[in-house]
Amino acid sequence: MNFICSLPKRCIYRKLSGHLRISSLTLDLSGQIVKSQFGLTFRFSLELRKNVFTAASLLFVPGSRSDRFGKARAGGADLTIIDLEDAVAAEDKQSARNAALSEIAEERQGWAIRINAVTTAAGIRDLAALADAGTLPETLLVPMVEAVAEIDVVAGALSDKCPALVPLIETPKGLRGALDIASHEAVAAVMFGGGDFSGELGVELAWEPLLAARQHVILACAEAKKPAIDVPFIQLDDAEGLAEEAARARAIGFSAKAAIHPRQVPAIQSAFAPSDAEVAEAREALEAYEAGGGRAIRFRGRMLEAPFIKKYRAVIARHEEQAHA
């Protein structure tokens, strides 16, 4: 925990829901200005999240095709996902599981695994194997999540070594629980699983039929302050369609998009990369805000306040991340 204020050493605090209470002083965990009963006013912030998801591009590779692992990793995606679920036949689950864990044991950075749903026997076997493994991936994707209890199962099974979790919202029931799911402390981001969702609705896996569901996921993630990841674009030979869908996904609030082939990665990276103009504006805005003492100021014809500062800081963070990739 990091406090941006000094407190008497003898103060005793206890965590409440969304607040810390120190004697008769209540501190809001949002980092807002807080007034106490003692007439003191100061700014307070806490760093409570241990899982921060920064990837903009994700690439799936079938767990049953270990010969493709190296090529996938070299594809340039921010996160490479070994898939044990949809891409693997039932008879190949065990060998795929072994191959995935062997790969992770050599190098965990930049790798993720998508396990099977924890409501299935294959998913339970995946969890058991992960619990016994010496090395786990940085990120674990959990498919077909419909209730926050499923995230509890994964986090409980893996305990202190649990990776950052990315649940997939793939059904109407899961969509109804999206906010609770996204708000779980073990969840780093949420992915929209459009393939299964389109099957549930009986519609085409396309932009218009799934727009409302996409927006629902984005709203839940925004409230939970977690990134939202868009479903892969499945038309491998339609480069123009991929670029258009990636741009649309970013425009409505997605922070990342998944791919199913390495050649899709550059278009996704391009769509989600801050432009030079956006980076320049962000730097100018942050300099102006700091020069103004961190107060709301007029900037380029509009008021520059805390929500815009968050956005500008995220732009700079993403730009620096790509520059050092």
N, C-alpha and C positions, 0 to 999 in steps of 0.2 A: 504494500500500500504506500502511495506517495502523497503526502500532505503538502499543499501549498499554503501553509500557515504554521505558526508555532503554537503549541498548546502546553499548558502547565504539565509537568511530569506526573503530578499526582492525579491528573484527570483519569477517570476510568470510563472506557467506552464499551458499548456492546452493539453488535450489528442488528438492525431492525430491517423490515421490508422496505428497501429503497432509501434508508437513512442510517446514519450513525447517531446515537444519542450520547452526548458527553455531558454528564451532570444535567443541568437544565438547558443545555445548548444542543439544538438539533441541526445536523448538517445534511443538506440535500446532496445525494450522490450524483446528481446531474452536473455538478460543477458550477452551479449558479451562485450569485451573491446571496449570502445568508446572513440574517440578523439574529442575534441572540438576545436573551433576556437581560444580558449584561450591557446591552447597548453597543456591542462590538459588531463590526461589519467586515467581512473578508471573503475571499474566493477560495473554494475548496474543491479538490478533485481526487479521485481514487482510480488506480489502475487495477481492475478486477478480472478482466478477461485474459486468459492465458492463450486462447486460440485466435489468431488473427489470420484471415484468409486473404491473400493478395493476388492469387493467380487470375489472369484474364483469359487464358486459353487452357483447355484440358483436352487430352487425347486418349481415347480408349484403345486398348489392344487386347485381343482375346487371351485369356489365361491358358487356353489349350494350345496356343501358338507361341511357345517360348522362343522359337526361331525368329519371331518378329519383335521381341522385346527391345533389342538393341536398336533396330531401325526406328521403332516408335520413340525411344528415348532421344534419338538424334534428330527427331522431327522438329524440335525447337519449342514445343509446348511448355508452358509454365509448370504443368503438372501432367504426368503420364500415369494413366489408370489401368492397372491390370484387372480385367473384368472376369469375375468368377460366376456371374449371373447369366444374363441373356445370351452372351456369346459362347457359352460352354454347354455342351450336351450333358445329360444326366450321367452318362457312363464315364465322362471325362472330368467330372468335378474334383475327384480326389487328386488326380495327376496335375490338374491345373492349380489346385490349392498348393500342392508341394512346389510346383515350379514358381509360383508367385512368391512364396515365402523364401525360397532359395535366392531369388533375385533380390529381394529386399534385404536379406542377410548380408549381401555384398555391398549394397549402397542404398540407404533409405531415402536420402535427400532427393526431392523431385518426383518421388513415386507415391502412388496411392493404390489402394485395392478397393474394388467394389465387391462386397460380399453378397451372398444371397439373402433374401428377406429373412429376418429373424423369426418369422412365423412359420418357416419351413424347416424340414430336417437338414437340408443342405446348409441353411444359414446357421443352425445350431452347431453343425460340424465345423463351419468356418470359424465361429467364435471360439470353439474349443481349441482349434489349431492355433489361432492367434494368441489365446491365453497362454499356451505352452511355448510359443515362439520366443526366441531370445531377442529378436529385433522386429519391430513393427514399422509399418510405413508412416510417413508424416501425416497422411490423411486417409480416412476410411469412409467410403461411400456406403450408405445403408439404403437399399431400395425399398419401394412399396411401403413407405412409412405412413401409417394412418392414425397413430396415437403416440403421444409423448412417452408412454410406457415402453414402447419399443426402443427408444433412445436410452431410457433407464436401463434396459436389459443389457445393451451393448456397453454402456459406461460402467455398469456394475460388474460385468464379466471381465472387462479389461482393467478395471480399477485405475491405479495411479499411472499405468503405462498406456492408457487409452489415447489414441491419436485424436487429432481434430476430426470431428464427425461432420459429414455432409449428407443429411437425409434427402431422399428423392421424394417429391410429392407427385404421385402418379395416378391418383384416384380422386373422385369427388369427395369421398370420406376424408382422405388425407388433406385435401384442400380446405375442408371445413376446420380442420385442426392445425392449419399451417402456422398460425401465430404462436400457439403453445409449443409446437415442435421447434420453430425457429428460435424461440426464447430460451430453450434449454441451454444451460451453461456449457455443456460439452459440444454444442453445435457451433461450427465456425462459419458455415454458409449453408444455403439451401439450393437444391437443384430442381428445376421443373422437368419432370419426366414426361415429355409430350407424346412419346410413342404409345405407352400404355394408356395414357389419358385419352388420346384420340380413339383408341379401341374401346374404352369405357363409354365414350360418347357416341361411337359409331360414325365418326367423321374422319375426314382426311387429315393426315399429319401435315398441316399447312398453317400459315400465319393467321388468317381470318377466323377459322373455326376455333382456334385455341387462344385468341387474344384475351378474352375475358378471364380465362384461367391464369394466363401469364400475369395479367395485371393484379389478380388476387394474390398470387405468390409474391410479387414485388411489394405490394402494400404490407403484407405480413412481415416480410424481411425488413422493410423500412421501419416499421414499428419496433421490431426486435433489434434493429441496428445490426443486421447481418447481411452480407452480400447475397445476391440472387444470381444463379447460374442458369443460362438458357439451354434448352435441348439441342442436340446436334442437328445439323441440316443434312438430310439423308441423300440428297441428289448429288452424287459424287461428280458428275460431269457438268454441273451447272454452276460455274464459278461466279457468274453474275448474280444468280439467285442467292448464293451463299453470302456474297458481299452485301447485298440488299437486306437480307434477313439479319445479319450481324449488326448492321447499322441501325435497323429498326429496334433490335433488342436493346442496344445501348441507349437509344433515344427514349425508350419507355422506362429505363431504370435498371436493366440488368448490368451486373458488374463483370460478367464473364460468359463465355459460351463454350460448349464442348464440341469436339470433332471426332470423326470416326476414321479419318485418313490423314496422314501427315501433310498432304498437299493442301488441306483445308486450313492448317494452322496460320500461315502468313496472313490470310485474309481476315481471320479473327483477330490476330494481334494488331493488324492495321486498324480495324474498326474500333477497337477498344483503347488504342493508344491516344494519349492527349496530343493534340496538334501543337505546332510551335506557337500559334496564336493563343491557344488556351493556356499553355505554360507561361507565356509572357504576361498574359492578363492576370494569371494567378499570382505570379511573383509581384507584379505591380500592386495588386490589391492587398496582398499580405504586408508589403512594405508600407502602404498607406495606412493600413489598420494599426500596425505597430507604431507608426509615427503619430497616430492619433490617440495613443495611449490605450489601445484595446477597446475603444468605445465605438458606438455606431457613428459612421461618418458618411458623407456624400462621396460617391465614387462612380465616375462615368454616368452621371445623371440619375443615379438611384442610391438608396440607402444601403450601406455595406454593414451587415449585421452578422451575428454569430452563425446562423445557418449557412450563409454564403461563405464564411470563413472556413467552415468544415469542408465544404465542397472544394474550395481552392487548395486547402492543405492536402486533400486526397489527390488532386491533380498533380501536385508537386511530388508527392510520395510515389505515385505510379510512374511518373517520368523518370525519377531517379532510380527506381527499381529496374526499369527497362535499360537505362543507361549503363547500369552495372551488371546486367544479365550476361 
